[in-house]
Amino acid sequence: MKRALSWCAWIAGALGVGYLLRTYVIGTARVVGSSMEPTLYSADIVVVTKFDYWFSGPERGDVALCRLPEHSETETYLKRVAAVPGDTYAILNGVAYLNGVEADEPYATGTEACEDFEVTLAEDEYLVLGDNRLESYDSRAADVGVLSRADFIGRARLKVWPLEQFFRPIY
């Protein structure tokens, strides 16, 4: 009986540690839709490190798992952080600009066909965009807008599915 209780305690402890790790430290996310192509495709699965944003906010260029304002608490989205507090980001005549200089975004597609857009970010404001600029529901949408640091869950680090891309880093 004592041995059985010991095993139960070990199993409960392992489950508890696993739950805490998955909830607060590391997790996975499945890509839904085409908004992050060509970086991520629908049904890809990525590893998300949640500790990245414990002490600092997202950095420009991160692919981040986030909650969009005015959406369900359980809905999450993978988006690219295009601009951080203090930045001015614009798409003018099909060209993206960051702080007045043409943005270096080799991962972005479709920018040349986007509507003009411009935003200057205040403290604790972040602009998130999909890499597929024509097919992305992101900060340019009126019901989304800019995000705050609290809206970010973690940073996408590695693809783990499909298997042929197992442990491929995300840039």
C-alpha positions as CSV (number, residue, x, y, z in Angstrom):
1,M,0.0,0.0,0.0
2,K,2.8,2.4,0.9
3,R,4.5,1.6,-2.4
4,A,1.3,2.4,-4.4
5,L,0.9,5.7,-2.6
6,S,4.5,6.6,-3.4
7,W,3.9,5.8,-7.1
8,C,0.7,7.9,-7.1
9,A,2.6,10.8,-5.5
10,W,5.4,10.6,-8.1
11,I,2.9,10.4,-11.0
12,A,0.9,13.4,-9.6
13,G,4.1,15.3,-9.2
14,A,5.2,14.6,-12.7
15,L,1.8,15.6,-14.1
16,G,1.9,18.8,-12.1
17,V,5.4,19.7,-13.3
18,G,4.4,18.9,-16.9
19,Y,1.3,21.1,-16.6
20,L,3.4,24.0,-15.2
21,L,6.0,23.7,-17.9
22,R,3.5,23.5,-20.7
23,T,1.4,26.4,-19.3
24,Y,4.2,28.8,-18.4
25,V,7.5,27.8,-20.0
26,I,7.2,25.9,-23.3
27,G,4.4,24.8,-25.6
28,T,3.4,24.2,-29.1
29,A,1.1,25.9,-31.6
30,R,-0.5,24.8,-34.8
31,V,-0.5,27.2,-37.8
32,V,-4.0,27.8,-39.2
33,G,-4.3,29.5,-42.6
34,S,-1.9,31.1,-45.0
35,S,-1.1,34.4,-43.2
36,M,2.5,33.4,-42.3
37,E,3.5,31.9,-45.7
38,P,6.2,31.4,-46.8
39,T,7.7,31.1,-43.3
40,L,5.0,28.9,-41.9
41,Y,2.2,26.9,-43.7
42,S,-1.2,25.8,-42.5
43,A,-0.9,22.7,-40.3
44,D,2.8,23.3,-39.4
45,I,3.4,22.8,-35.7
46,V,6.0,25.0,-33.9
47,V,7.6,25.0,-30.5
48,V,6.8,28.2,-28.5
49,T,9.1,29.4,-25.7
50,K,6.9,31.4,-23.3
51,F,9.8,32.5,-21.0
52,D,11.1,34.8,-23.8
53,Y,8.7,37.6,-22.8
54,W,8.8,37.2,-19.0
55,F,11.2,40.1,-18.5
56,S,11.2,41.9,-21.8
57,G,8.9,42.6,-24.7
58,P,9.0,41.1,-28.1
59,E,11.7,42.2,-30.5
60,R,11.3,43.3,-34.1
61,G,11.3,40.3,-36.4
62,D,10.1,37.7,-33.8
63,V,7.4,35.3,-34.9
64,A,5.2,35.4,-31.8
65,L,2.2,33.6,-30.5
66,C,-0.3,36.3,-29.4
67,R,-3.9,37.0,-28.5
68,L,-5.5,39.7,-30.6
69,P,-7.6,42.3,-28.8
70,E,-11.4,41.9,-29.0
71,H,-11.1,38.1,-29.6
72,S,-11.6,35.1,-27.4
73,E,-9.1,34.5,-24.6
74,T,-8.5,31.0,-26.1
75,E,-7.9,32.2,-29.7
76,T,-4.2,32.6,-30.5
77,Y,-2.4,33.7,-33.6
78,L,1.2,33.5,-34.9
79,K,2.3,36.8,-36.3
80,R,5.6,38.6,-37.1
81,V,6.5,41.6,-34.8
82,A,7.0,44.3,-37.5
83,A,7.6,47.3,-35.2
84,V,8.2,47.9,-31.5
85,P,7.5,50.9,-29.2
86,G,8.7,54.2,-30.6
87,D,8.9,52.9,-34.2
88,T,7.0,54.3,-37.2
89,Y,6.0,51.7,-39.7
90,A,4.4,52.4,-43.1
91,I,3.4,50.8,-46.3
92,L,3.3,53.4,-49.0
93,N,2.9,52.7,-52.7
94,G,3.7,49.1,-52.1
95,V,6.9,49.6,-50.2
96,A,7.3,49.0,-46.4
97,Y,9.2,51.6,-44.4
98,L,10.5,51.3,-40.8
99,N,11.4,54.7,-39.2
100,G,11.6,56.3,-42.6
101,V,14.0,53.7,-44.2
102,E,12.9,51.0,-46.5
103,A,12.3,47.9,-44.3
104,D,14.4,44.8,-44.7
105,E,11.8,42.1,-44.7
106,P,12.9,39.2,-46.9
107,Y,10.2,37.0,-45.4
108,A,7.3,39.3,-46.4
109,T,5.3,38.7,-49.6
110,G,2.6,40.7,-51.2
111,T,3.6,44.1,-49.8
112,E,3.7,45.6,-53.3
113,A,-0.1,45.1,-53.6
114,C,-1.1,46.3,-50.0
115,E,-3.1,49.4,-49.3
116,D,-1.2,52.4,-47.8
117,F,-0.9,52.2,-44.0
118,E,1.1,54.1,-41.4
119,V,1.4,54.0,-37.6
120,T,3.7,55.4,-35.0
121,L,3.8,53.3,-31.9
122,A,3.6,54.6,-28.3
123,E,5.1,53.0,-25.2
124,D,3.9,49.4,-24.8
125,E,2.5,49.2,-28.4
126,Y,3.6,46.5,-30.9
127,L,2.7,46.1,-34.6
128,V,2.2,42.5,-35.7
129,L,1.8,41.5,-39.4
130,G,1.6,38.2,-41.2
131,D,4.4,37.4,-43.6
132,N,1.8,37.0,-46.4
133,R,0.7,40.6,-46.3
134,L,-2.2,40.2,-48.7
135,E,-3.8,37.3,-46.7
136,S,-3.1,38.3,-43.1
137,Y,-5.6,39.4,-40.4
138,D,-3.3,41.5,-38.3
139,S,-2.6,44.9,-36.7
140,R,-3.8,46.7,-39.9
141,A,-7.4,45.5,-39.3
142,A,-9.6,48.0,-37.5
143,D,-10.8,45.5,-34.9
144,V,-7.2,44.4,-34.1
145,G,-4.9,47.4,-34.0
146,V,-1.6,47.4,-32.1
147,L,-0.9,45.0,-29.3
148,S,0.4,45.5,-25.8
149,R,3.1,43.4,-24.2
150,A,0.4,41.5,-22.2
151,D,-1.0,40.2,-25.5
152,F,2.1,38.1,-26.3
153,I,2.3,34.5,-25.1
154,G,5.7,33.4,-26.5
155,R,8.1,33.2,-29.3
156,A,7.9,30.6,-32.0
157,R,11.4,28.9,-32.2
158,L,11.3,25.6,-34.1
159,K,9.1,23.7,-36.5
160,V,8.4,20.2,-35.4
161,W,5.9,19.3,-38.0
162,P,6.0,18.3,-40.8
163,L,8.7,15.8,-40.0
164,E,10.9,16.7,-43.0
165,Q,11.3,20.1,-41.3
166,F,11.7,18.7,-37.8
167,F,13.6,21.2,-35.5
168,R,14.1,23.7,-38.3
169,P,14.6,27.2,-36.7
170,I,12.1,29.9,-37.5
171,Y,13.5,33.2,-38.8
